[in-house]
Amino acid sequence: MEATLLSEFIQLILPKLSSLAFAKYKLHRSIKDDIRFLEKELRMIHGAIDDHQLPTWKVDKGCVLSLSIEELREVAHHIEDCIDRFIYQAACEQDALLLRRVVRYPRDMQSRQRLAAELHLLKKTTEEAHLRKERYSVFAGQSSPMPAEESAYSCSSDPRILDTDLVGIDIPRKELLEQLQEGQQKQLKVISIVGSGGSGKTVLAREVYNSDGGQRFSLRAWVSAADRSPSQVLLEILQELGRPVSDNSDVGSLSADLREHLHKKRYFIVIDDMRTDHWGAMESAFKADNGVSSRVMVTTTVHSVANACSSGNGYVHKVRRLGKKHSKQLFFKKACPKEYSGYMEPDSAAALKKCDGQPLAIVSMSQFFRKMGWPTRSSCQKLCRQLGRHLEKDETLERMRRVLTHSYASLKGHAPKACLLYFGLFPSDRLVRRKSLMRRWLAEGFVHTESSSCENFDMLLDRNIIEPIDVGSNNEVKTCRTYGMMREFILHMSTSQNLNTLFCNGAVGRKYVRRLSLHPNTPRISTSLDIDLSLVRSLTVFGEAGDANFDLHKYQLLRVLGLEECTYLGDDHLKHICNLLLLKYLGLGSAFTSLPKGIEKLKLLETLDLRRTKVEVLPIEVILLPSLIHLFGKFKISDKVKRTSELQNFLLSGQCNLETLAGFVTDQSQGFPQILSHMKKLRKVKIWCERTASSTNLSDLELAIQKFIHDEKEETHESRSLSLHFDEHCSEDILNSLKEPCYLTSLKITSKLLELPRFVKALRDLRELCLSSTKLTAVLLAALTELRSLKYLKLIADHLEEFIIKDQAFPRLLHLCFVLQCPTLPKIEEGALPYLMSLQLICKDLVGLADMKIEHLRCLKEVTLDQKVTLETREAWEKAAKEHPNRPKVLLFKTIDPTESEHTDHSVDSEPEEHEIVEASVDLEEPEQVFDSQMLVNKGSGSYAMTKKRKYSAVQSSSNGEASSSFDDMGTARCLLVPIDPGL
């Protein structure tokens, strides 16, 4: 695994090394020769590692190879340090005035001479490292592979589980047994069970397979797909069914043989641990319309595999984790010997937090604790502090280690591994905002484009390595986190390989640090840390940081500065920010009230996040930053702009690269409305229009909005989002003045709307719409049905006039959300909303079904109600859901007391996709299944979202539902869907 990380790091620094040979740096030929030598050497090291690395559980690398990898890592780090120092010096030269350049010329020459000397030394060091490895490799010998039975080890659970080991499995087993029953259509159904490694997927499948319902099929087979090709899986199925076949047959002939053998027979086949999408190659073997209601069950850790298998007439069951009560019950059962059953209950909170409700983790940890003499000899806190080291070597944790390592090794390529380990910078109790995280990946150099950043995030999500916490009604993940034991794996991997360094227990442990994170609940650092701050690339502070360690003069190579949750540092600490010439990401917290003019020297800055700050007036120098792409906050430009001509030339020359401006305030002062129309690359804009806005500013604002939404090229499909907030005294007449042709993909309007503005009906390709008003009229609602491209619609109002959603209305709508004070809902005719998947009715006074019929919504998958609705209303919707052909989940939208939150949100409502979420842990137990080896569970605890002094979550009402998040934060509130005991 160490080799993998080194290989990834080399892959990241190779482009930087190559860039030094560019003509703009004016390097001597001998220096370029050394650069090319090091570049070739690093490529060879990278290739050799990729060719020969094996998973750590299969091969004992030996001390010599480990030392060689450590030495090569140091060489690679020194190369990157050398490159970045030179680039920093070159940036200083470029920033200096002509006279200063003349004065500094001798010093600049010295920097090139120093670069030449360092590169020559690195060349020599690389050669010595290679010779040293060759000299001592004879003593290393050849690593011995593990026994065959171990090397063939699968991450699947052992199916040999005794019935007495199972606890609380009845409800999920009942849910899946219902899926085995013959349906009215008598078609083949593919049932997918998906969850993270060690969550009990295989055991649940085995329970269903061995049940009375599972044995009523005339043909049955159980096969494993782990590390097997489609042809091998089909071959084993045929062998299990007693059908003789040649081992040399290809997928086509095997599919034909199996299809013939299964013809007109009712069969039940379980394909366990499918790690890649083999279904496309095998699907033809299973005739979709066999007329006898056959079933195929697939277990997998990959969501896309589950969706591919169960598309069409299928069903996906999401496995969840244990709640606090049952986690504790299982832990004590396995960790505490019987003779100590009456012993005073020891503290197990730290261990259970590490396990995070993950069944295999609880069993592994409890066995490890028992071995270490807990509860009488070893303390829980001490064992948990050293868990990363034990996880790497202890035999008791072997199975957990293999599951985690397989999840990591399954990531294809170098970037997703580096992106995963980056999660180690964040405290375990913090939710991580997706878009902020992806911008940090870009700033760190892990990825090079926004699309690749999205791809890597989706890969981690798809493989259940990270989990979504808050998901909008447009299915976009807002926040996420890593689960307990995976986090321990990430922490140990990233810190041991010097990718991340954490200060959370009063010590750092390294002098040369690349990414430093100061965690909360740590005493303020009054003395300087014994580290070289000039080499730090990323600094993230949660809580407090001492003055001694925040001298920006020392952080020359910093690329990422994350102070959003820093409570101690303020404006005075930014006075030397001009020193951070390589900075690409800057996020500030609530203690900051203004920005220094020196920020104009941050020519490489790409993201500036001021949403948590009290900055109300933005220096014009920020707009003049040539690399700035994303700007967040709620501010205006000062009237006293002294660089108007410079700003005008900057905008007219096309140097402005701003894509996100979310957002600015329009009042009586001149500012953004006048310059907005000159920002040609904008894709997301948020505007607050206040009552003090002058008529001139409103006219300029109208013109700016008109230019932003203007549809110049009909073939474009790029994302373009607009959010408009009018206060109660500000006229929204400008909305009716906007003209077509116009183009937006997302629109939010908060205002007193009596009718739908004309330009909204003319918008091409509008996919997301949120309207917030005191009253939404029938005329306005009827006009909405004409929006043929709409996929996501959210309506927020005190009162909704009666109207009917008629046949053929909303032909593409997938998610529909109502947030209402009065329980007036529309009537739905048959043929309307043909593809609606999610219906959210957030109204505490809702009575029964309110004349809303859902039986015609053939694609409906979930219904969300306010948690305060009566029991009768809840039961009415559960009954309607059970009678629906899809059996949609019924979820409850719960309001929680904001005082329960551990953290306070100081952010402004500046970007819907990235509102801050405040956590509040609760223990909501629901029926679970628990067994000693591996457990299938329903998650019992979760985090809750709070926005604008309110915090929400949605909880599952029916026992057969699965957790999901589906309330968008485009409006004033959002939710997080968490399973809950239906009896609560």
ZIHU-V727015 format. One record per helix or strand. SS is the DSSP state (h for helix, s for strand). FROM is the first residue (numbers start at 1). TO is the last residue. If there is no record, write none. Layout:
# ZIHU-V727015
ss=SS from=FROM to=TO
ss=SS from=FROM to=TO
This chain:
# ZIHU-V727015
ss=h from=2 to=19
ss=h from=23 to=25
ss=h from=29 to=52
ss=h from=63 to=95
ss=h from=98 to=103
ss=h from=105 to=140
ss=h from=148 to=151
ss=h from=163 to=165
ss=s from=167 to=167
ss=h from=170 to=180
ss=s from=189 to=194
ss=h from=201 to=210
ss=h from=214 to=216
ss=s from=219 to=224
ss=h from=230 to=240
ss=h from=251 to=262
ss=s from=267 to=272
ss=h from=279 to=285
ss=s from=295 to=300
ss=h from=303 to=309
ss=s from=314 to=318
ss=s from=320 to=320
ss=h from=324 to=335
ss=h from=338 to=340
ss=h from=349 to=355
ss=h from=359 to=371
ss=h from=380 to=385
ss=h from=387 to=393
ss=h from=395 to=409
ss=h from=415 to=425
ss=s from=432 to=433
ss=h from=434 to=444
ss=h from=450 to=462
ss=s from=466 to=471
ss=s from=477 to=482
ss=h from=484 to=496
ss=s from=501 to=503
ss=s from=515 to=518
ss=h from=533 to=535
ss=s from=538 to=543
ss=h from=547 to=549
ss=s from=560 to=566
ss=h from=571 to=574
ss=h from=577 to=579
ss=s from=585 to=587
ss=h from=597 to=601
ss=s from=607 to=609
ss=s from=617 to=618
ss=h from=620 to=623
ss=s from=630 to=637
ss=h from=644 to=652
ss=s from=660 to=666
ss=h from=672 to=676
ss=s from=684 to=689
ss=h from=695 to=709
ss=s from=710 to=710
ss=s from=721 to=726
ss=h from=734 to=737
ss=s from=742 to=743
ss=s from=746 to=750
ss=h from=758 to=762
ss=s from=763 to=764
ss=s from=768 to=776
ss=h from=778 to=784
ss=s from=792 to=800
ss=s from=804 to=805
ss=s from=815 to=820
ss=s from=827 to=828
ss=s from=838 to=842
ss=s from=862 to=866
ss=h from=871 to=883
ss=s from=889 to=896
ss=h from=898 to=900
ss=h from=912 to=914
ss=s from=922 to=923
ss=s from=930 to=930
ss=s from=937 to=937
ss=s from=941 to=942
ss=s from=945 to=947
ss=s from=950 to=956
ss=s from=977 to=978
